[in-house]
Amino acid sequence: VYGCSLIQKGDAMKVLEKGNWGNPWSMELICSEKECSSKLLVEEGDVKPVNNQAGYYVLCPVCEKGVSIQSKDIPLRLKRVVDRKRQYWSSSRD
């Protein structure tokens, strides 16, 4: 059963061959600012969360505008790291 607390410490599953989970990630992206259109190499440390909603972006180092990255283009491992930095706030008035 997933999350079962009956598993003892010595009962760890053995990995026969590591997959892609720990591989470094990068992608090429074109700045969406019409006047800029710089070709960027985006690496893991460049990705930031959009606060108060789902989404990811990078800041273009040329024009300093935010460039959106589609969630499907980012590996789950990186999403988990970036999502920890996401901030949420309430818009309700007390």
Phi and psi in degrees as GROMACS dihedral restraints (atoms count N, CA, C in turn):
[ dihedral_restraints ]
;  ai    aj    ak    al  type     phi  dphi    fc
    3     4     5     6     1   -60.9    20    10
    4     5     6     7     1   131.0    20    10
    6     7     8     9     1    76.9    20    10
    7     8     9    10     1    15.3    20    10
    9    10    11    12     1   -67.4    20    10
   10    11    12    13     1   131.2    20    10
   12    13    14    15     1   -87.2    20    10
   13    14    15    16     1     2.4    20    10
   15    16    17    18     1   -83.0    20    10
   16    17    18    19     1    -8.4    20    10
   18    19    20    21     1   -72.9    20    10
   19    20    21    22     1   127.8    20    10
   21    22    23    24     1   -84.9    20    10
   22    23    24    25     1   157.4    20    10
   24    25    26    27     1   -56.7    20    10
   25    26    27    28     1   -38.6    20    10
   27    28    29    30     1   -78.8    20    10
   28    29    30    31     1    -1.7    20    10
   30    31    32    33     1   -94.8    20    10
   31    32    33    34     1    25.7    20    10
   33    34    35    36     1   -66.5    20    10
   34    35    36    37     1   140.1    20    10
   36    37    38    39     1   -66.6    20    10
   37    38    39    40     1   145.2    20    10
   39    40    41    42     1   -93.5    20    10
   40    41    42    43     1   139.7    20    10
   42    43    44    45     1   -95.8    20    10
   43    44    45    46     1   120.4    20    10
   45    46    47    48     1   -81.3    20    10
   46    47    48    49     1   -38.9    20    10
   48    49    50    51     1  -153.8    20    10
   49    50    51    52     1   126.3    20    10
   51    52    53    54     1   -71.3    20    10
   52    53    54    55     1   140.8    20    10
   54    55    56    57     1   -90.9    20    10
   55    56    57    58     1  -144.1    20    10
   57    58    59    60     1   -92.0    20    10
   58    59    60    61     1    -0.3    20    10
   60    61    62    63     1   -52.7    20    10
   61    62    63    64     1   -45.0    20    10
   63    64    65    66     1   -93.8    20    10
   64    65    66    67     1     1.8    20    10
   66    67    68    69     1   -67.3    20    10
   67    68    69    70     1   139.0    20    10
   69    70    71    72     1   -60.8    20    10
   70    71    72    73     1   148.0    20    10
   72    73    74    75     1  -119.3    20    10
   73    74    75    76     1   143.9    20    10
   75    76    77    78     1  -157.6    20    10
   76    77    78    79     1   162.8    20    10
   78    79    80    81     1  -154.6    20    10
   79    80    81    82     1   157.1    20    10
   81    82    83    84     1   -94.9    20    10
   82    83    84    85     1   142.4    20    10
   84    85    86    87     1  -145.6    20    10
   85    86    87    88     1   142.5    20    10
   87    88    89    90     1   -98.5    20    10
   88    89    90    91     1   129.5    20    10
   90    91    92    93     1   -58.7    20    10
   91    92    93    94     1   133.1    20    10
   93    94    95    96     1   -84.0    20    10
   94    95    96    97     1    -5.4    20    10
   96    97    98    99     1   -70.1    20    10
   97    98    99   100     1   122.0    20    10
   99   100   101   102     1   -54.8    20    10
  100   101   102   103     1   -41.0    20    10
  102   103   104   105     1   -76.5    20    10
  103   104   105   106     1   -16.5    20    10
  105   106   107   108     1  -101.0    20    10
  106   107   108   109     1   -70.1    20    10
  108   109   110   111     1    54.9    20    10
  109   110   111   112     1    31.9    20    10
  111   112   113   114     1   -68.9    20    10
  112   113   114   115     1   145.3    20    10
  114   115   116   117     1   -89.4    20    10
  115   116   117   118     1   122.2    20    10
  117   118   119   120     1  -115.6    20    10
  118   119   120   121     1   145.0    20    10
  120   121   122   123     1  -101.4    20    10
  121   122   123   124     1   108.6    20    10
  123   124   125   126     1   -93.6    20    10
  124   125   126   127     1   127.2    20    10
  126   127   128   129     1  -115.3    20    10
  127   128   129   130     1   171.2    20    10
  129   130   131   132     1   -51.9    20    10
  130   131   132   133     1   -44.8    20    10
  132   133   134   135     1   -69.7    20    10
  133   134   135   136     1   -11.8    20    10
  135   136   137   138     1   -84.9    20    10
  136   137   138   139     1   -20.5    20    10
  138   139   140   141     1   -77.9    20    10
  139   140   141   142     1   130.9    20    10
  141   142   143   144     1  -124.2    20    10
  142   143   144   145     1   152.1    20    10
  144   145   146   147     1   -84.7    20    10
  145   146   147   148     1   147.2    20    10
  147   148   149   150     1   -79.6    20    10
  148   149   150   151     1   121.7    20    10
  150   151   152   153     1   -74.0    20    10
  151   152   153   154     1   147.5    20    10
  153   154   155   156     1    67.6    20    10
  154   155   156   157     1    11.8    20    10
  156   157   158   159     1  -164.5    20    10
  157   158   159   160     1   167.6    20    10
  159   160   161   162     1   -78.4    20    10
  160   161   162   163     1   139.9    20    10
  162   163   164   165     1   149.2    20    10
  163   164   165   166     1   164.4    20    10
  165   166   167   168     1  -139.4    20    10
  166   167   168   169     1   153.1    20    10
  168   169   170   171     1  -154.5    20    10
  169   170   171   172     1   168.3    20    10
  171   172   173   174     1  -130.2    20    10
  172   173   174   175     1   157.6    20    10
  174   175   176   177     1   -97.5    20    10
  175   176   177   178     1   125.6    20    10
  177   178   179   180     1   -67.5    20    10
  178   179   180   181     1   125.5    20    10
  180   181   182   183     1   -72.3    20    10
  181   182   183   184     1   -12.5    20    10
  183   184   185   186     1   -86.9    20    10
  184   185   186   187     1   -55.2    20    10
  186   187   188   189     1  -105.0    20    10
  187   188   189   190     1    -7.2    20    10
  189   190   191   192     1    64.2    20    10
  190   191   192   193     1    24.2    20    10
  192   193   194   195     1   -95.7    20    10
  193   194   195   196     1   151.2    20    10
  195   196   197   198     1   -76.2    20    10
  196   197   198   199     1   135.5    20    10
  198   199   200   201     1  -119.5    20    10
  199   200   201   202     1   121.6    20    10
  201   202   203   204     1   -70.8    20    10
  202   203   204   205     1   145.0    20    10
  204   205   206   207     1  -120.8    20    10
  205   206   207   208     1   132.1    20    10
  207   208   209   210     1   -69.2    20    10
  208   209   210   211     1   138.5    20    10
  210   211   212   213     1   -56.5    20    10
  211   212   213   214     1   -35.7    20    10
  213   214   215   216     1   -66.7    20    10
  214   215   216   217     1   -17.4    20    10
  216   217   218   219     1   -89.0    20    10
  217   218   219   220     1    -3.8    20    10
  219   220   221   222     1  -111.6    20    10
  220   221   222   223     1   132.0    20    10
  222   223   224   225     1   -67.5    20    10
  223   224   225   226     1   151.8    20    10
  225   226   227   228     1   -55.6    20    10
  226   227   228   229     1   -40.6    20    10
  228   229   230   231     1   -56.6    20    10
  229   230   231   232     1   -44.9    20    10
  231   232   233   234     1   -71.2    20    10
  232   233   234   235     1   -37.9    20    10
  234   235   236   237     1   -58.2    20    10
  235   236   237   238     1   -42.7    20    10
  237   238   239   240     1   -61.0    20    10
  238   239   240   241     1   -40.2    20    10
  240   241   242   243     1   -67.7    20    10
  241   242   243   244     1   -48.9    20    10
  243   244   245   246     1   -67.7    20    10
  244   245   246   247     1   -38.4    20    10
  246   247   248   249     1   -62.0    20    10
  247   248   249   250     1   -26.2    20    10
  249   250   251   252     1   -66.2    20    10
  250   251   252   253     1   -20.2    20    10
  252   253   254   255     1   -91.5    20    10
  253   254   255   256     1    -8.3    20    10
  255   256   257   258     1   -67.8    20    10
  256   257   258   259     1   138.1    20    10
  258   259   260   261     1  -115.0    20    10
  259   260   261   262     1   140.6    20    10
  261   262   263   264     1  -121.8    20    10
  262   263   264   265     1   144.9    20    10
  264   265   266   267     1  -142.6    20    10
  265   266   267   268     1   159.4    20    10
  267   268   269   270     1   -96.2    20    10
  268   269   270   271     1   145.0    20    10
  270   271   272   273     1  -103.1    20    10
  271   272   273   274     1     7.2    20    10
  273   274   275   276     1   -73.2    20    10
  274   275   276   277     1   149.4    20    10
  276   277   278   279     1  -104.0    20    10
  277   278   279   280     1   126.3    20    10
